[in-house]
């Protein structure tokens, strides 16, 4: 009897392996995100990343891409897994990225997956105003560690990471619960004013706008109000206005707006200046929120200037 039981136990691992989906099955459903996520969830994050490493190092871009897409979809559907998956994902992909063993297309897929994982963590049912741990779960240390690692990737002091991945890391950071990354607002403020890297600059401003929306940092408003560069100030004001609540239609006066008086004055002064038309156009949402005939005239002038040939 004992021999029979031992025999059955010895057969269990292969039987379980056969039951797991194969990479070819994921490739076959690549066009069906629902089925792809279902198969990816059955495999689990560690197994997906192991298969991805094998495919990526062999130069098999299609199955590697499908595996990462499945990982991203699984993260969005299972936030609790995304939180625990992020460090494993980073430990797996960063060595290959730093050694330049991935082509541009695969690096882009890695960046997109990193962003999906961050978004998945943010979708967890966090208690309070994105401040407490997920309901019924104590993952606060894991999320705080994830924020620190994403900041390190964004800054990339080693200089070995592509800009695309750094921008994705910043996007993933902004998707995390605000309390996990609000302490890094000073670093984000510095990035938001670096014009040499417009992608990072834009992503940093978007992140600071989230902090402003939750009253966690005045950094973006300070840039809009005090930057000596009108292009930077206009971009900061534009991001603030995208997250500002529109004024109530029942406002007592037509001057009641979602913008502070100081910011409203700054927006109008920037709109009247002659600088880069694309950056001036970032003020459009602000002028719409202000809504006076003067503001509509300023916006019309900006649109006319944007159509005018530049010398």
C-alpha positions as CSV (number, residue, x, y, z in Angstrom):
1,X,0.0,0.0,0.0
2,X,2.8,2.4,0.9
3,X,4.5,1.5,-2.3
4,X,1.4,2.5,-4.3
5,X,1.1,5.8,-2.5
6,X,4.8,6.6,-3.1
7,X,4.3,5.7,-6.8
8,X,1.3,8.1,-7.0
9,X,3.3,10.9,-5.3
10,X,6.2,10.4,-7.7
11,X,3.8,11.0,-10.7
12,X,2.2,14.2,-9.3
13,X,4.8,16.8,-10.4
14,X,4.8,15.7,-14.1
15,X,1.0,15.5,-14.0
16,X,0.8,19.1,-12.7
17,X,3.3,20.2,-15.3
18,X,1.2,18.8,-18.1
19,X,-1.8,20.6,-16.8
20,X,-0.1,24.0,-17.1
21,X,-0.5,26.0,-20.3
22,X,2.4,25.9,-22.7
23,X,3.9,29.0,-24.3
24,X,2.4,27.9,-27.6
25,X,-1.1,28.0,-26.1
26,X,-0.5,31.7,-25.1
27,X,0.7,32.6,-28.5
28,X,-2.4,31.0,-30.0
29,X,-4.7,33.3,-28.0
30,X,-2.5,36.4,-28.4
31,X,-5.4,38.3,-30.0
32,X,-7.8,37.5,-27.2
33,X,-6.9,39.5,-24.1
34,X,-9.4,37.7,-21.9
35,X,-8.2,34.2,-22.7
36,X,-4.6,35.4,-22.6
37,X,-5.0,36.7,-19.1
38,X,-6.7,33.5,-18.0
39,X,-3.8,31.4,-19.2
40,X,-1.2,33.8,-17.8
41,X,-2.9,33.7,-14.4
42,X,-2.8,29.9,-14.4
43,X,0.9,29.9,-15.1
44,X,1.7,32.6,-12.5
45,X,4.2,35.4,-12.5
46,X,7.4,33.4,-11.7
47,X,6.7,30.8,-14.4
48,X,5.8,33.5,-17.0
49,X,9.1,35.4,-16.3
50,X,11.1,32.2,-16.5
51,X,9.6,31.4,-19.9
52,X,10.1,35.0,-21.0
53,X,13.8,34.9,-20.0
54,X,14.3,31.8,-22.1
55,X,12.5,33.2,-25.1
56,X,14.1,36.6,-24.9
57,X,17.7,35.2,-24.6
58,X,17.0,33.0,-27.6
59,X,15.8,35.9,-29.6
60,X,12.2,34.6,-29.9
61,X,10.5,38.0,-29.9
62,X,6.9,36.9,-30.6
63,X,6.5,34.4,-27.7
64,X,8.5,36.7,-25.4
65,X,6.2,39.6,-26.3
66,X,3.0,37.5,-25.7
67,X,4.3,36.3,-22.3
68,X,4.9,39.9,-21.2
69,X,1.5,41.0,-22.5
70,X,-0.1,38.2,-20.4
71,X,1.9,39.3,-17.4
72,X,0.6,42.8,-17.8
73,X,-3.0,41.7,-18.2
74,X,-2.7,39.5,-15.2
75,X,-1.4,42.4,-13.1
76,X,-4.4,44.5,-14.0
77,X,-6.9,41.8,-13.1
78,X,-5.1,40.7,-9.9
79,X,-3.7,43.7,-8.1
80,X,-2.7,41.6,-5.1
81,X,-0.4,39.6,-7.4
82,X,1.0,42.8,-9.0
83,X,2.3,44.1,-5.7
84,X,4.3,40.9,-5.1
85,X,5.2,40.5,-8.8
86,X,7.0,43.9,-9.3
87,X,10.3,43.0,-7.5
88,X,10.5,39.7,-9.3
89,X,9.9,41.4,-12.6
90,X,12.5,44.0,-12.0
91,X,15.1,41.4,-10.8
92,X,14.4,39.5,-14.0
93,X,14.4,42.2,-16.7
94,X,16.9,44.8,-15.5
95,X,20.0,42.6,-16.0
96,X,19.0,41.9,-19.6
97,X,18.2,45.5,-20.3
98,X,21.5,46.8,-18.7
99,X,23.5,44.3,-20.7
100,X,21.7,45.5,-23.9
101,X,20.6,42.0,-24.8
102,X,17.1,43.1,-25.8
103,X,16.2,44.9,-29.0
104,X,14.3,48.1,-29.1
105,X,10.9,46.4,-29.6
106,X,11.4,44.1,-26.6
107,X,12.6,46.9,-24.5
108,X,9.4,48.8,-25.4
109,X,7.3,45.8,-24.3
110,X,9.2,45.6,-21.0
111,X,8.5,49.3,-20.4
112,X,4.8,48.8,-21.2
113,X,4.6,45.8,-18.9
114,X,6.2,47.7,-16.1
115,X,3.6,50.4,-16.5
116,X,0.8,47.8,-16.4
117,X,2.1,46.3,-13.2
118,X,2.2,49.7,-11.5
119,X,-1.3,50.4,-12.7
120,X,-2.4,47.0,-11.3
121,X,-1.0,47.9,-7.9
122,X,-2.9,51.1,-8.0
123,X,-6.2,49.3,-8.7
124,X,-6.1,47.4,-5.4
125,X,-8.9,48.4,-3.0
126,X,-6.8,50.7,-0.9
127,X,-8.3,52.1,2.2
128,X,-8.8,55.8,2.5
129,X,-7.4,58.4,0.1
130,X,-4.8,56.0,-1.4
131,X,-3.2,56.1,2.1
132,X,-3.8,52.8,3.8
133,X,-3.0,49.2,2.9
134,X,-5.3,47.2,0.6
135,X,-8.3,46.0,2.4
136,X,-7.6,42.8,4.2
137,X,-3.9,42.9,3.2
138,X,-0.8,44.4,4.7
139,X,1.4,45.2,1.7
140,X,2.5,48.6,2.8
141,X,6.2,47.6,3.1
142,X,6.1,46.0,-0.4
143,X,4.6,49.1,-2.0
144,X,7.1,51.4,-0.3
145,X,9.9,49.3,-1.5
146,X,8.4,49.3,-5.0
147,X,8.3,53.1,-4.9
148,X,11.9,53.3,-3.9
149,X,13.0,51.0,-6.7
150,X,10.9,52.8,-9.3
151,X,12.5,56.1,-8.3
152,X,16.0,54.5,-8.6
153,X,15.1,53.4,-12.1
154,X,13.8,56.8,-13.0
155,X,16.9,58.6,-11.8
156,X,19.2,55.8,-13.2
157,X,22.5,57.1,-11.8
158,X,24.3,54.2,-13.6
159,X,23.3,55.6,-17.0
160,X,22.7,52.1,-18.3
161,X,18.9,52.2,-18.7
162,X,17.1,53.5,-21.8
163,X,15.0,56.6,-21.4
164,X,11.9,54.7,-22.5
165,X,12.1,52.4,-19.4
166,X,12.8,55.4,-17.1
167,X,9.7,57.1,-18.3
168,X,7.7,53.9,-17.8
169,X,9.1,53.6,-14.2
170,X,7.9,57.1,-13.5
171,X,4.5,56.3,-14.9
172,X,4.3,53.2,-12.8
173,X,5.3,55.2,-9.7
174,X,2.5,57.7,-10.3
175,X,0.0,54.8,-10.4
176,X,1.0,53.6,-6.9
177,X,-0.9,54.8,-3.8
178,X,0.1,58.4,-3.3
179,X,1.4,58.0,0.2
180,X,4.0,55.6,-1.1
181,X,5.7,58.1,-3.3
182,X,4.7,61.6,-2.0
183,X,8.0,61.8,-0.1
184,X,9.8,61.9,-3.5
185,X,8.1,65.1,-4.7
186,X,11.4,67.1,-4.4
187,X,13.1,64.7,-6.9
188,X,10.1,64.9,-9.2
189,X,10.2,68.7,-9.1
190,X,13.8,68.6,-10.3
191,X,12.9,66.3,-13.1
192,X,9.9,68.4,-14.1
193,X,12.3,71.3,-14.8
194,X,14.8,69.5,-16.9
195,X,14.0,70.4,-20.5
196,X,16.8,68.2,-21.9
197,X,14.6,65.2,-21.3
198,X,11.1,66.1,-22.4
199,X,9.6,62.7,-21.9
200,X,10.8,62.5,-18.2
201,X,9.8,66.1,-17.7
202,X,6.3,65.5,-18.9
203,X,5.9,62.4,-16.8
204,X,7.2,64.1,-13.7
205,X,4.8,67.0,-14.2
206,X,1.9,64.5,-14.6
207,X,3.0,62.8,-11.3
208,X,3.2,66.1,-9.5
209,X,-0.3,66.9,-10.7
210,X,-1.6,63.8,-9.0
211,X,0.1,64.9,-5.8
212,X,-1.5,68.4,-6.2
213,X,-4.9,66.8,-6.8
214,X,-4.6,65.0,-3.4
215,X,-3.1,68.0,-1.6
216,X,0.1,66.2,-1.0
217,X,2.6,68.7,-2.6
218,X,2.5,72.3,-3.9
219,X,5.6,71.7,-6.1
220,X,3.8,71.9,-9.4
221,X,2.0,75.1,-8.5
222,X,5.3,76.6,-7.4
223,X,6.9,75.7,-10.8
224,X,3.9,77.3,-12.6
225,X,4.1,80.4,-10.6
226,X,7.8,81.0,-10.2
227,X,9.7,79.3,-13.1
228,X,11.8,81.7,-15.1
229,X,11.2,79.6,-18.2
230,X,7.7,80.4,-19.7
231,X,7.6,77.0,-21.5
232,X,8.2,75.1,-18.2
233,X,5.7,77.3,-16.4
234,X,3.1,76.8,-19.1
235,X,3.4,73.1,-19.0
236,X,3.1,73.0,-15.2
237,X,0.0,75.2,-15.3
238,X,-1.5,73.0,-18.1
239,X,-1.0,69.9,-16.0
240,X,-2.6,71.6,-13.0
241,X,-5.6,72.6,-15.0
242,X,-6.1,69.1,-16.3
243,X,-6.8,67.8,-12.8
244,X,-8.6,70.9,-11.5
245,X,-12.3,70.7,-10.9
246,X,-14.3,72.9,-13.2
247,X,-16.2,75.8,-11.5
248,X,-19.7,75.3,-10.4
249,X,-22.3,76.5,-12.9
250,X,-24.2,77.9,-10.0
251,X,-21.2,80.1,-9.0
252,X,-22.3,83.5,-7.7
253,X,-20.0,85.4,-10.0
254,X,-18.5,84.7,-13.4
255,X,-15.0,85.0,-11.9
256,X,-15.4,82.0,-9.7
257,X,-12.9,79.5,-11.1
258,X,-11.1,76.3,-10.1
259,X,-7.8,78.3,-10.2
260,X,-6.3,80.4,-7.4
261,X,-6.1,84.2,-8.2
262,X,-2.3,84.0,-8.4
263,X,-2.4,81.1,-10.8
264,X,-5.1,82.7,-12.9
265,X,-3.0,85.9,-13.2
266,X,0.1,83.8,-14.1
267,X,-1.8,81.9,-16.8
268,X,-3.0,85.1,-18.4
269,X,0.4,86.7,-18.4
270,X,1.9,83.5,-19.9
271,X,-0.8,83.4,-22.6
272,X,0.1,86.9,-23.6
273,X,3.8,86.1,-24.2
274,X,5.3,85.1,-27.5
275,X,7.1,81.8,-27.0
276,X,6.9,78.2,-28.3
277,X,3.4,77.7,-29.7
278,X,3.1,74.1,-28.6
279,X,3.9,75.1,-25.0
280,X,1.5,78.1,-25.2
281,X,-1.2,75.7,-26.3
282,X,-0.8,73.8,-23.0
283,X,-2.6,76.8,-21.5
284,X,-5.8,76.0,-23.4
285,X,-7.5,74.0,-20.5
286,X,-6.6,76.8,-18.1
287,X,-8.1,79.5,-20.3
288,X,-11.2,77.3,-20.7
289,X,-11.6,77.0,-16.9
290,X,-11.2,80.8,-16.5
291,X,-13.8,81.2,-19.2
292,X,-14.1,85.0,-19.5
293,X,-14.2,86.8,-22.9
294,X,-10.6,88.0,-22.3
295,X,-9.5,84.3,-21.8
296,X,-11.3,83.2,-24.9
297,X,-9.6,85.9,-26.9
298,X,-6.2,84.9,-25.5
299,X,-6.9,81.3,-26.5
300,X,-7.9,82.4,-30.0
301,X,-4.7,84.4,-30.4
302,X,-2.6,81.4,-29.3
303,X,-4.4,79.2,-31.9
304,X,-3.7,81.8,-34.7
305,X,-0.1,82.1,-33.7
306,X,0.3,78.3,-33.8
307,X,-0.8,78.3,-37.5
308,X,1.5,81.1,-38.4
309,X,4.8,79.9,-40.0
310,X,7.8,80.3,-37.7
311,X,10.9,82.1,-38.9
